[in-house]
Amino acid sequence: MPVINSIERECFFIDGQWRKSSAPDLTTVFEAATERPLGVAAMGGPAEINAAVHAARAALQRGPWGRSTPHERAAVMRRFADHLERRGRSTAELVSRQTGMISSLSVSTSATAPVAILRSMAEVVETRTFETRRPSSMGSTIVREEPVGVVGAITAWNYPQLLAMAKIAPALAAGCTVVLKPAPETALDAYVLAEAAEEAGLPPGVLNIVAGGVHAGKALVAHPDVDKIAFTGSTAAGQAIGEVAGRSFKRVSLELGGKSAAIVLPDADLDVFVKSLKDAVLKNGGQTCTTNSRILVPHSRSSEIIDVLASYVDDLVMGDPLDESVTMGPMVSEQHRERVRSYIRLGQSEGFRTIRGGAEPPEQCTRGWFVSPTIFDGVDNRSALAQEEIFGPVISVIPYETEEEAIDMANDTPFGLGGVVFTKDTEHGLNLASRIRSGTVGVNYYSLDTGSPFGGVKNSGVGREFGPESLDFYLEYKSIYV
């Protein structure tokens, strides 16, 4: 099938220059809603990663960035934000076409949020004190916060611009240099960041971008000149990264998988519950690490809540994500669609009651990698359906008898990334939130706040992104005895 209006990204951005590979490995990027080729992108390997890391090291040690003041870095970051903002709409459209993300969500996460994060971190770095002096037994000690060094940033495909900026912004604010390796599925939009950075006057080597697959990622993680890895992706990949990084004592931030639970208490307002479903349960078609795909419901209201969920799914409009009337798009790829469908078949084979959906694609979607939003009732909390991250529009309704049982079920998972409690008693909801072992919890709604720290516990990762606290993970303390 010919590539129509093909987008070509055959160069990498290394040391402030657009470089072609000496042995080009081109991959086709597809449009998720049509299955048509959208463009081609060069995939880097160890050679390109090595060149990018050396450029980042040189920029840190010999370039102006390593000697820049917080105010100088903030000024560049604001210009970077301005140039990204001018590209916002076109970037959001490109992300939607690559991933199937609906237009409104793509605008907020691919255009609005990255710009806001850059500007917010610019303000943080201008107001932070990077050096303090305190008395010591022999005189005084200067405690200085210094950049951790060269950062290898590896991002997933589900929110490509947001996830990239969650790493780039605090790294730049700290005075670090960055090598970004975006996912192959979203290689096309990644280089928009390079164009904006170049126009903003970011010095050569400070931000380098090499799209690639597993081989590029492994080369970046193992590179001896990389001081820190910041990764978003699966728990299995995060574990592998942690093992390799640990051999050379690299710092790591790992934002990994989740299997979050929504606890609906007996007194919950179901109108509030319904309004939250878009963000808390089916955001981005379930391709969100914080998806509250386990709905824990009291036996006394089980039928009522199932009816509400079924009605919500019935009202979803599936189709072209660029159509503003559409409320759910496709999965990112054929491979991922088949993975999600395999879990639906598993749920059916285990005898859980299918309320809506199933393994067959929606009737109206004859092209594209669509999955029917599926609701299972009576799911066993220890089943694979309830314990493993599916990353798709699959909801497991799990009944409980007592509040204590609901809390135990919510915590009975290897993950700990999100969660939400629905109750008319906000104070009681806050008390329960403190008992859920998770990095983030909502009370009566769940939506990511990029102004506060985000991350997980248990197998959901280590470290935090977003908010002023994210800067801490890109700094090292040095004590100077005077």
N, C-alpha and C positions, 0 to 999 in steps of 0.2 A: 504494500500500500504506500503511495507516495506521501512524503511529508508536505503538508500544506502550510504555507507561511512559516516555514521552518525557522526555529530559533537555534542558532549555532553558537556553542560555547566550546571552542576547540583549543582555548588557551587557559593556562593557569595564571593566577595573580601571585607573583613571587618577587619580593624585593622591589615593589613599586612598578613592576613591568609585567606586561602580558606576554607569557612565554608558551610556545608550542612545545609539545613533547617530541623528543627525538624518535620515539617509537610510539606513535599515537595509538591509543586504545579508546575507540569511540563507542559510547553506548547510546541507544535510543531512549529518550524519555517520552512516555506516553501520556495522553490525556485520559484521566480516569473515567470520565463520563461517556466517552465515545470509543475508547480503545484505539484511537488513531495516534500515529506518531506526532509528537508536538515539537520535537527538536532533537538535537544531538549534543552530547557533552563529552569532553575528554575525561577519561578516568586516570588519575595519577597512581603511581606506584612508589616503591621505596626511593627511587632516584629523585622524583619530584618532591617527595616529603623531605628527603635529606637536604635538597636545595632550599626549601622553604624554612626549615629549621635553622640552617646556617645563616640565612638572611635575617631571621628573627634574633638569633644570638648576636650577630654583628650590630644590628640596630639597637639592641639593649646595651651592649658594652661600649660601642664606639660611636653610635649615632646620637643625635640631639635628644631623642626620646628618653634615654636613660638619665639624662641630666635635666630634664624638664621639671618645672615647678608645678604644683597642683593647679594653679591658675592658668598656666599655659596649656596643660592637658585639658582642662575644662573648656577652654576656648575652642580647641580643635574638636572636642566632642560635640559642642553645640553646632559647629559648622557641619559636622558629620550628620547630625540630626536634621539640620535644615535641608541638606541634599537628599537624604533619605525621604523626607517628607514630600519633596517635589515628585518623587517617583512612587508615592504610596499607592495610588489607585492601580497603576499598571502592575506593580509588584503583587498586590492582593489578587488581581485577576490571574496572574501567572501561577500563583500558589494554588488558587482554586482549580485551575485547569490541570495542574500536576497531581494534586492530592484528592480532589473531589470535595474539598471543604466548601460549604455554602458561602455565598458572597459576603453576607453581613459579618460572619465570624472571621472570614479572611481579612476583611478591612480592619477589624478590631485587633487581630493578632499579628497581621503581617504589615500593616501600615501604621496604625495608631500606636499600639503598645511599644514597638521597638524604638520609635522616636521618643516617646515619653520616658522610657527607661534610660536612654542616653542622656536626656536633659536632666532627669532626676539624679543620675550618678554624677553628672557634672556639678550639680549643686552640692551633693554630698562631699565630693572631693575638695571643693573650695572651703567647706566649713569644718572639715576634719583636721584635728591636730595630729600630725605625723611624728612629732618629737616632743617628749616631755623630759624634765629633769627632776630627779628625786634624790633626797639625801641617802647616803650609804654609810657603812661603818668606817670606811676609809676616806670619805669625802662626799662625792656625789656620783650618780649614774645617769647617763643620758639613755633613755629608752627610745629607740628609733624604729619606725615601721617602714620597711623597705619592700619593693616588689619581689614577689616570689621568683620571677624570672621569665623564662619562655613557657608559654601556656599552649598545650595541645588541646584544642576544642573539637569534640566529635559530637555531631548532632543527629537527631532522628528526623524522619520525614514528616511527622504529623503536624508540627507547628514550626516549620523551618526557620522563618525569620525571627520569631519570638525566642526560640531556643538558642539560636546563634547569638542574639543580642544579650540574652541572659548571661552569657559567658564573656562576650567581647566588651561590654560596657564596664563591668567591674575590673576586668583585666586592664583596660586602658586607663581607667581612673587610678589604679594602683601604680601605673608606670610599667606594666608588663608589656611584652610583645606576644603576638598570637599567630598560631598556625591553625586555621579552621579547616576541618575536613567534613563537608556536608555529605548527606546521604545521596546515593546515586539517583534515587527517585525524585529528588528535588534539587538536582545539580544546577538547573537553569536559573533559578531565582537567587542562588547564593552569590553570584558574581555581581548582582546589583549592589551588594554591600561593598564590594571592591571599588566599583565605579564611584559611589558616593564618598568613600574614604579618600580616594585619589583626588577628587574635586575639592574635598575639605582641607587638603594639605597635610594629611597624615604622612609622616616621613616614611620613606621606603623601608620595607622590612618590618614595620610595626604590625601590620595586618597582612597576612599571606593566606591565600585560599587555594586549596587543592581538593577538588572533588575526587572521590574514589570509593572503592569498596573495602572488603575485608583486608586485603594486602596493604593498602594505604593506611588503614587504621592500625594494624599491627605494627607497621613501621614507625608510626608516630608515637605509639605507646612505648615502644622499646627503645626509642632514640635516646642516646645518652645525654644529648644537649637539651632535652625537654625537662623542665623542672616540675611541671604540674599538668595533670590531665583533668579536664572538665568534660564529662560525658553525660549524654542523655540517651537512653536506649533500654534494651531488655536487661533483666536481672542476670541472665546467663552471660551476656556479653560483659556486663559490669563486673561480674565475678572474675572473668578471665582477665579483664583490664587490671583489676585490683591485684591479682596474683603477679602479673608481669611488672606492674608499677612498684610493687612491694620489694622486688629484688634490688631495685636501685633507690629505694626510699623516696620515690616521687610522691609529691602531694597529690591527692585525688579528691575530686568532687564527683559523686555518682548519683544521678537522678534516674531511678530505675522504675520497675513495674509496680503495679498496685492491684488490689482486689478489694476495693473499698465497699463499705456497707452503709446503707441508709436505714436508720432505725426509725420506724413509724410508731410512735407511742399511741396508746389507746385514745388520748385526748387530742390527737393531731388534727389540725384544720386541713382537710383534703384539698381545698381550693389553693392553699399555700403550697401544698405538696405538688399539685399539678403544675403550678407556675414554675416550680424549681426543676422540673424534669428535663427541660431543654439543656440546662447547664450542668445539673448534678448527675444525670444518668445517661443521656444520649448525645452529649456534646460531641460534635465532629463525627457523628455516626458511631459513637462508642470508641473511636480511635483516640482516646485520651487516657493518660495514665491514672488520673484521679477518678475515673468513671465509677460511680456508686452502683455497680451492676448487681450487687446483692441487696434486695429489698426485704428487710426483716419486718414482718407484719404480725400484729397480735391476732390470735385465732378468732377473737371476737369480731374483728373488722376485716377479716381476710377477703371475703367475697366482695365487700364494698370497695376495697382498695384495688382488687384485681379488675373490677369493672372500670375504675378510674384509669388504670394503666391501659387497659384495652381500648378505651375511648380515645386516650391520648395517641396511641399508636395508629388507630384508625384515621385520625385527622392529619397525620404526617403526609406531606407532599414530597414525593421522591422524583428526582430528575436532574436536569442540568443545574449544577451548582451556581452558575452565573445568572440563572433566572431568579429574581428576587422573591417569587412566590414559593420557591422550593425550600423546604425545611430540613431535608436530609439528602445528602449526595451519596456517591458510591464509596467503596473501599479504594485504597490507594493503588492496588495492583491486583492482577488475576491471582497471583500466588497468595496474597493476603486474603482475598475473598474466599479462596478454597479452604484456607486454614480456618476462617470463621465458620464456614458452612460445615466443616468437619466436627466442630464443637456442637453445632445444632443437631447434627445427626447423632452425636454421642448422647446428648440429652434425650433425644427421642428413643434411642435404643435402651436407655436406662429406665424408661417408663415414666419420666416426669411429664405432667400434663401440659400440652402445648396450647396456650391461650390464644396466641396470635403468631403469625409468621410460619417459619419452617425453613427447610434447606433450599427450597426452590426460590429463584429470584422473583422480585415483584413482577406481576404480569405486564404492567405498563412500561417496564424498563427492558427493552429488547436488546439494547446495546449498553455497554458500560459494566463496571465491576460492582454491581449492586447486590446487596444482601437484604432480605426481608427482615425488618425489625421483629424480633422474636421474644415472646414472653413465655417462660416456663413457670409452672406453679408446683408447689410441694417439693421443691428441690432440697436434697440432703446437703447440709452445710459442709459435709466432709467429702462430697463428690468432686470430681474434676471440674465440673461446671461451676462450682462455687469456690474452688480453691485456686484455679489456674487463670491467669490473665488471658482473656479471649481477644480483647482489643477490637470489638465490634458491637453491633446493636443487639446484644443478647442480655436479657434481664432474667435474673433468677429470683423468684418470690419464695421466701423461706419463712414459714410460720414459727412463732414462739409462744410460750405460755406465760412467762414472767419477764419482768424487766431485767432481772439478773441474768436470765438465760440469753436475752437479746445482747447484753453487753459481752457475755462470754462468746457468743457466736461472732460478734463483730471483731473480737480480738483473736478468734481462732483461725488465723491465717498467717502465712509466712511474711505477708506484706504489711506495710504501715504507712500509707501515703495520704489517704483522704478519709472522709467519713462525714456523715451528716445525721443530725437528730431532729425529728419533727415533733413538736409539742407546743401547746398553747402557753405552757409555763416556761418562759425563757430562762428564768433562773435555774429551774430544774434541768433544762437542756444544757446549760453551761456546766452544771455539776456532772452530768453524764459525759460531756465532751472531755472533761479532765480524766475520765476513766477509759476512754478509747485510746489505745496505744497507736498513735498515728501522728505524723508531722503536721497535718492540718485537719481541722474539723469545722463543719458549719453547723449553725443552729437555725433551722427553718429555711435555709438556702445554702447552696455551695457554688462559689465562683472564685476563681483564682484572683488574688489581689497582688499585683506586681509591685506594690509599695511595701510589702511585708515579706519576711523570709518564708521560703517554700522549699520543702524537701521531705524526706521520709526517714523512717526508722526500720529496724529489722532488714528484710531483703529488699526494701524500697530505696536503700542507698545511704550515702553519707554526705554531709555538707548541706549548704543551703544556697539557694539562688533567690534573686530579687531583694529589693529593699536595701537600706543602708548596710544591713548585716552581711550582705553578699560580698562586700569589699574585703571583709576580714579573711576570706578564703583565698585571697590573692596577695596577701601580705605576709612577711616574716618579721618577727621581732628581733632586734639587735640591741644588746646592752653594751654601752661604752662607758668604761669606768674612768672617772676623772679624779 
